[in-house]
Amino acid sequence: MDSDPPRIHEDLARVVLTDDQIQARIAAMGHAISADYAGKSPLLVGVLNGVVMFMADLLRAIDIPVGVDFMAISHYAADGGAGTVRITKDLDEPITGRHVLFVEDVIDTGLTLNYLLRTLQTREPASLKVCVLFDRPYRRLIDIPLAYEGFELPDEFVVGYGLDSNGYYRNLPYVGVLDAERTTRR
């Protein structure tokens, strides 16, 4: 079994969002968040691992005091179906009475995010809103209000800027479509 990681750039068919496009949109989102939460010191909450790149850049784009916390989840399905969500790392900070901005790298069906938002809402935050960089509204099964949105992704398998395939490609500074022909040769 070959344990070498695949070559990153050669595995992409094309780039759909450049680093400059992503950074410009994050800067605009950070400016809007700073204005909307002025005087409130919100807590930004993200789910590991995909959100790490976006969260780091978003934090640098916000110019008001903010807190940061992370959750981790796993999906469990005994029969190979959709399964259930299990929180494997919960928040370290209490959120009761705090303004919470849930930061997501990508939203697809909305099922997992809906579960997490319902869970957080039981902890009685002062407010709970969602900020997402990549959206796939055509896959949505549950309507989730989004306070801040970055980009709508194409209906293709994309990687980069936090999005992965088998743990690879998260480190790309842009988003690209995986070339199925190239990746299946490995």
Secondary structure, 3 states (H helix, E strand, C coil): CCCCCCCCHHHEEEEEECHHHHHHHHHHHHHHHHHHCCCCCCEEEEEECCCHHHHHHHHHHCCCCCEEEEEEEEEECCCCCCCEEEEEECCCCCCCCCEEEEEEEEECCCHHHHHHHHHHHCCCCCEEEEEEEEECHHHCCCCCCCCEEEEECCCCCEEECCECECCECCCCCCEEEECHHHHHCC
